[in-house]
Amino acid sequence: MKITSFIILLIVFTTLAACKSGRKMTAAKPVTELAPVVEKVSVPAEEPEVVIPVRTESFSFELPQDRVSHDPNQYFVIIGSFRFSSNANAFKDKASHKGFSPFVLVSERGYYRIAVDSYTDERSARARVHTVRSNFPEYADAWLLIRK
């Protein structure tokens, strides 16, 4: 009789121990629990804000006719900057073959800046810098010059 009681206790203990460890090993949810229904809503992705480098400086126009055309403007779209005038003018020639009307500005620091457009308002100038960067990978580093 003691052996029978011992076997029964052993079976009960083993069953309970197996159930406890079984719950820890399997994380299955009961069939009665359902996951909440989530409605998927498509939200259009916003275009990331483009950071445009800006520099403020004084400058002069290399050619007098460029001064006449662009002097009233304060914002200039720059696609290149050079230490030597010869390099700047060679770059200017290449840009004109791509459909731009480039002109050279001589900065207060002695650099020759190749500008392709000028504007009276900053918003239009920034939009043009963005357009140049997007449509011409070779000018992906275009930036905005604000006249001091």
trRosetta pair geometry for C-beta under 8 A, 3 or more apart (Angstrom, degrees):
i j d omega theta_ij theta_ji phi_ij phi_ji
1 4 5.6 -50 -148 34 34 112
1 5 6.5 33 153 -16 65 105
2 5 5.7 -53 -147 38 34 111
2 6 6.1 37 152 -22 65 108
3 6 5.5 -53 -146 37 31 115
3 7 6.4 33 154 -21 64 104
4 7 5.8 -52 -147 34 30 110
4 8 6.4 30 153 -18 63 105
5 8 5.7 -54 -147 37 31 111
5 9 6.3 30 154 -16 65 107
6 9 5.8 -55 -147 39 30 110
6 10 6.2 32 152 -22 64 109
7 10 5.5 -54 -146 37 30 115
7 11 6.4 32 154 -20 64 104
8 11 5.8 -53 -148 35 31 110
8 12 6.3 28 154 -16 65 107
9 12 5.8 -54 -144 39 32 110
9 13 6.0 31 157 -19 66 110
10 13 5.8 -54 -141 39 27 111
10 14 6.1 27 158 -18 63 110
11 14 5.9 -56 -144 39 27 110
11 15 6.2 28 155 -21 63 109
12 15 5.8 -56 -147 36 28 112
12 16 6.3 24 157 -14 64 108
13 16 6.0 -57 -147 39 28 107
13 17 6.2 26 156 -17 64 111
14 17 5.8 -57 -144 40 28 111
14 18 6.1 30 156 -21 64 109
15 18 5.8 -56 -146 36 27 111
15 19 6.4 28 155 -20 63 106
16 19 5.8 -53 -147 34 32 112
16 20 6.6 31 156 -18 64 104
17 20 5.9 -53 -149 35 31 110
17 21 6.4 18 159 -7 66 108
18 21 6.2 -60 -143 45 29 101
18 22 5.8 36 155 -28 64 113
19 22 5.5 -55 -142 35 27 117
19 23 6.6 31 158 -22 62 102
20 23 6.1 -55 -156 29 29 109
20 24 6.9 23 151 -14 62 106
21 24 5.6 -54 -152 36 40 112
21 25 6.2 32 154 -17 70 109
22 25 5.9 -60 -143 40 30 105
22 26 6.2 -12 171 20 68 107
23 26 6.9 -72 -131 57 22 78
29 33 4.6 -93 167 71 120 125
30 33 5.4 91 64 4 79 98
50 130 5.5 123 67 -113 156 107
50 133 7.5 159 -174 74 145 150
52 126 5.7 -178 29 -140 160 88
52 129 5.1 83 -140 109 137 145
52 130 6.9 -83 -73 -62 126 79
52 143 6.4 149 175 -135 79 59
52 144 5.6 55 141 -7 121 113
53 141 7.9 3 21 -175 133 72
53 143 4.0 -40 78 -125 98 122
53 144 7.1 174 92 28 52 73
54 143 6.7 -168 -79 178 30 97
54 144 4.7 -21 -108 74 78 103
54 145 7.8 163 -157 -88 58 23
54 146 6.3 24 -175 -11 104 111
55 143 6.8 51 1 135 97 131
55 144 7.6 165 25 89 60 55
55 145 5.6 -21 69 -113 89 69
55 146 7.2 -173 91 26 39 76
56 145 7.7 137 -100 -168 30 56
56 146 4.4 -30 -102 74 81 103
56 147 7.7 -7 -152 86 72 9
56 148 5.2 103 161 -76 89 87
57 107 5.4 20 122 -153 141 104
57 108 5.4 -143 178 21 104 109
57 109 7.0 -52 -157 -9 149 101
57 145 6.9 -54 40 -158 92 100
57 146 8.0 109 17 71 50 59
57 147 7.8 -56 77 -131 43 36
57 148 5.4 -43 -174 -18 12 120
58 107 7.6 114 85 -163 50 59
58 108 4.4 65 68 -52 90 124
58 147 7.2 57 -114 -164 44 70
58 148 4.5 -71 -56 57 70 114
59 105 4.4 34 152 170 145 109
59 106 5.9 156 -165 76 87 42
59 107 4.8 -45 -99 -103 102 46
59 108 6.4 -103 -77 -28 52 70
59 113 6.8 -50 -127 26 155 128
59 145 7.5 13 -8 163 144 139
59 147 7.0 -100 31 -118 94 83
60 67 7.9 -20 -177 -88 69 117
60 105 7.2 154 75 -162 32 67
60 106 5.0 -18 61 59 85 100
61 64 7.1 120 100 -99 120 22
61 66 4.4 -171 -168 90 126 106
61 67 4.0 -163 39 -65 150 83
61 70 7.0 144 -95 63 131 111
61 71 7.4 -75 -28 -74 138 86
61 103 7.0 -16 -149 154 99 122
61 104 7.5 112 -165 87 57 61
61 105 6.2 -46 -103 -109 50 65
61 106 7.6 105 -168 14 2 86
62 66 6.8 37 52 35 70 145
62 85 7.5 141 -131 -135 136 109
62 103 7.3 -173 40 172 101 78
62 104 3.9 6 6 88 140 109
62 105 7.0 -127 -19 -88 87 15
62 106 5.6 113 -73 -33 80 102
62 112 7.1 37 -68 -138 134 101
63 66 4.6 91 69 1 90 106
63 67 7.4 -153 98 -8 51 83
63 103 6.8 -110 40 -153 110 101
63 104 7.1 88 -4 47 91 94
64 67 5.4 -51 -156 29 41 116
64 68 6.8 43 150 -21 69 100
65 68 5.6 -46 -152 30 39 115
65 69 6.6 32 153 -13 66 106
66 69 5.8 -59 -149 42 35 108
66 70 5.8 -16 170 20 72 116
66 103 4.0 145 -126 -165 133 141
66 104 7.3 -167 -14 46 174 56
67 70 6.9 -80 -128 55 19 79
67 71 5.0 41 179 -59 65 112
68 71 6.7 -11 -103 -1 12 116
69 103 7.6 175 69 -52 129 162
70 73 5.3 -58 -170 33 70 117
70 76 7.4 59 179 -100 134 107
70 103 6.7 -170 -7 65 147 154
70 115 7.5 107 -153 105 166 144
70 118 4.3 93 -148 27 108 157
72 120 6.7 -25 130 -87 94 107
73 76 7.0 114 118 -69 118 77
73 118 3.7 126 93 148 156 110
73 119 5.6 112 -151 63 121 14
73 120 5.4 -103 -118 -68 70 59
73 147 7.8 128 114 -8 60 133
74 119 7.6 -50 55 91 65 59
74 120 6.4 69 16 -139 90 43
74 146 6.3 14 152 -156 89 72
74 147 4.8 -118 -150 36 62 108
75 118 6.6 148 83 -161 53 60
75 119 4.5 -27 70 63 109 90
75 120 7.4 -151 22 -63 98 2
75 121 7.1 -43 13 93 139 19
75 122 5.4 161 -79 -101 150 54
75 124 7.6 137 79 73 141 82
75 125 3.5 -97 137 -54 134 162
75 144 6.2 -22 -164 -166 96 104
75 145 7.4 145 -160 78 46 53
75 146 5.9 -17 -103 -103 69 69
75 147 7.6 -109 -60 0 30 86
76 105 6.6 46 160 -29 168 154
76 113 7.4 82 121 128 136 134
76 115 4.4 -49 -179 -127 112 135
76 117 7.3 167 -151 90 51 49
76 118 4.8 -18 -100 -104 74 86
76 119 7.9 -176 -74 20 33 69
76 125 7.3 -8 -2 -142 10 130
76 144 7.3 137 72 -162 48 54
76 145 4.3 -24 66 64 102 103
76 146 7.8 -174 23 -76 77 25
76 147 7.2 83 -10 -46 109 89
77 115 6.1 112 68 -158 54 76
77 116 5.2 -54 93 55 109 85
77 117 4.4 26 26 52 123 90
77 118 7.4 -139 11 -72 76 40
77 119 7.9 61 -29 -7 95 104
77 125 6.1 -166 -58 -161 87 82
77 128 5.0 -89 -71 111 147 118
77 129 5.3 -164 -127 -76 100 75
77 132 6.3 135 174 -9 133 150
77 142 6.3 6 -179 178 90 119
77 144 6.6 -31 -102 -104 53 63
77 145 7.9 -148 -60 21 8 84
78 81 6.6 27 170 -56 127 96
78 105 7.9 -78 -100 37 106 125
78 113 5.0 -54 -127 -173 122 109
78 114 6.6 110 -156 71 69 53
78 115 5.5 -45 -91 -93 62 68
78 116 7.9 153 -108 6 17 79
78 142 6.5 162 84 -159 51 68
78 143 5.3 -22 64 66 104 76
78 144 7.2 170 16 -98 92 11
78 145 5.0 74 -31 -21 124 112
79 95 6.3 130 82 -112 145 141
79 100 7.6 -72 6 -120 155 170
79 102 7.3 -84 40 -110 122 121
79 114 5.4 -58 62 97 82 105
79 115 7.6 134 9 -120 78 21
79 116 5.5 42 -13 -22 122 119
79 132 6.6 -114 -89 168 110 144
79 136 8.0 -11 -135 98 132 141
79 139 4.5 -35 -146 -138 110 121
79 142 4.9 -25 -101 -104 67 95
80 88 7.0 164 114 -129 114 69
80 91 4.7 -122 113 154 168 150
80 95 7.5 -141 2 -50 127 135
80 113 7.4 155 89 -158 52 45
80 114 4.0 18 56 33 96 124
80 139 7.9 -81 -46 -119 83 92
81 88 8.0 -14 -156 -102 25 104
81 107 7.9 11 -143 -13 112 136
81 111 5.0 10 -174 168 101 130
81 112 7.0 154 -156 77 51 48
81 113 5.1 -12 -104 -104 84 67
81 114 7.2 -137 -66 13 40 77
82 85 7.6 153 100 -79 119 16
82 87 4.2 -166 -161 94 146 112
82 88 4.1 -156 47 -63 131 83
82 91 6.6 173 -38 6 135 140
82 111 6.7 143 68 -165 32 79
82 112 4.8 -25 65 61 89 101
82 114 7.6 49 -2 -26 102 101
83 87 7.2 39 52 41 64 138
83 110 7.3 24 -148 123 66 98
83 111 6.4 -50 -93 -114 45 71
83 112 7.5 -13 78 15 3 90
84 87 4.6 85 72 8 94 104
84 88 7.0 -165 95 -8 49 88
84 112 7.2 -50 93 11 21 130
85 88 5.5 -58 -148 38 34 114
85 89 6.2 29 158 -17 70 107
85 104 7.6 68 -141 -178 80 158
85 112 5.5 139 -101 -68 53 153
86 89 6.0 -56 -145 38 28 107
86 90 6.5 30 155 -19 63 106
87 90 5.8 -55 -149 36 31 112
87 91 6.4 31 153 -17 65 107
87 112 7.5 147 73 60 83 131
88 91 5.7 -58 -151 38 30 111
88 92 6.2 37 149 -25 65 106
88 104 5.5 86 146 -122 128 124
88 112 3.5 -74 -61 116 160 134
88 113 7.8 6 -135 21 128 10
88 114 6.0 -177 -160 -59 86 96
89 92 5.2 -45 -143 32 36 119
89 93 6.6 42 154 -23 63 99
89 104 7.0 -38 -79 -57 70 145
89 112 8.0 -48 -34 157 67 152
90 93 5.8 -50 -154 30 32 113
90 94 6.9 31 149 -16 62 103
91 94 5.7 -54 -153 35 35 111
91 95 6.4 34 151 -18 67 107
91 114 5.5 -109 109 -53 117 156
92 95 5.8 -57 -149 37 31 111
92 96 6.5 33 153 -23 65 104
92 102 4.6 -156 -145 102 79 130
92 103 7.5 64 -138 -102 127 13
92 104 6.1 -60 -74 -57 144 99
92 114 5.4 -160 -81 -125 79 116
93 96 5.8 -52 -149 31 31 111
93 97 6.9 33 152 -20 62 102
94 97 5.8 -55 -158 31 35 113
94 98 7.0 27 148 -15 64 106
95 98 5.7 -60 -156 36 39 110
95 100 4.5 -39 157 56 94 134
95 102 4.4 63 94 -32 132 142
95 114 6.4 146 -4 165 157 136
95 116 6.5 -121 169 -91 135 111
96 99 8.0 161 -174 19 33 9
96 100 6.0 -94 -93 73 39 75
96 101 7.0 55 -117 -111 85 33
96 102 5.8 -108 -59 24 80 98
98 136 6.9 75 163 -120 145 132
100 116 4.4 -61 -158 -138 126 115
101 116 6.9 112 59 -161 53 65
102 114 5.2 -5 -168 -174 128 96
102 115 6.6 147 -153 77 70 41
102 116 5.2 -39 -94 -95 74 69
103 114 7.7 151 74 -153 28 55
103 115 5.6 -26 65 65 79 94
104 112 5.4 -18 -162 -171 113 98
104 113 7.0 138 -159 71 56 49
104 114 6.2 -30 -99 -98 67 58
104 115 7.5 160 -102 19 16 82
105 112 7.4 148 74 -161 45 47
105 113 4.3 -21 63 62 99 105
105 115 5.6 52 -13 -16 114 120
105 145 7.2 -177 70 105 159 163
106 110 7.4 -16 -177 -139 89 30
106 111 7.6 166 -155 82 49 39
106 112 6.0 -22 -102 -102 67 65
106 113 7.6 -169 -79 18 17 81
107 110 6.6 -41 76 31 83 21
107 111 4.4 8 33 53 124 86
107 112 7.7 -136 5 -68 85 19
107 113 5.8 83 -43 -22 104 113
108 148 7.8 -26 -18 34 140 137
113 145 6.3 52 177 -55 160 160
115 118 6.4 34 159 -60 137 91
115 145 7.1 -87 -93 36 113 130
116 132 6.8 129 62 -103 147 144
117 125 7.3 -179 106 -124 107 72
117 128 5.2 -90 71 167 151 157
118 125 7.7 -9 -157 -104 33 111
119 122 7.4 153 99 -82 122 19
119 124 4.5 -173 -149 88 150 111
119 125 4.1 -150 40 -62 133 90
119 128 7.0 171 -37 5 133 138
120 124 7.9 33 52 44 59 133
121 124 5.1 80 76 12 93 104
121 125 7.1 -168 96 -7 47 92
122 125 5.5 -62 -149 40 36 113
122 126 6.1 36 156 -21 72 105
122 144 7.7 66 -150 -178 83 148
122 146 7.5 -3 -103 -99 106 115
123 126 5.9 -54 -148 35 28 109
123 127 6.5 30 153 -19 63 106
124 127 5.6 -54 -149 35 33 114
124 128 6.5 33 153 -19 65 105
125 128 5.7 -55 -151 35 32 111
125 129 6.5 36 151 -21 65 102
125 144 5.6 99 138 -132 116 115
126 129 5.6 -49 -149 33 35 113
126 130 6.4 36 152 -19 65 104
126 144 6.3 -25 -88 -71 65 148
127 130 5.7 -54 -152 36 32 113
127 131 6.4 33 150 -20 65 106
128 131 5.5 -51 -145 36 35 113
128 132 6.3 35 155 -19 66 103
129 132 5.9 -55 -149 36 30 110
129 133 6.3 29 154 -17 64 108
129 142 5.2 -171 -152 118 79 112
129 143 6.7 34 -142 -138 133 14
129 144 5.4 -71 -57 -60 150 92
130 133 5.8 -57 -148 38 29 111
130 134 6.2 24 157 -17 65 111
131 134 5.8 -60 -144 39 28 108
131 135 5.9 2 168 1 66 117
132 135 6.5 -70 -135 48 22 94
132 136 5.6 -34 -175 35 63 115
132 139 5.3 -61 158 109 102 132
132 142 4.7 37 100 -9 126 172
133 136 7.3 -72 -113 58 11 74
133 139 6.6 -115 -94 109 46 80
133 140 5.3 76 -151 -136 81 48
133 141 7.8 125 -113 -19 100 13
133 142 5.2 -133 -64 37 84 109
136 139 4.3 24 106 31 117 106
136 140 7.6 -150 101 -51 64 59
136 142 8.0 71 73 -33 111 129
137 140 5.4 -1 -161 -47 48 111
139 142 4.8 37 158 -49 97 106
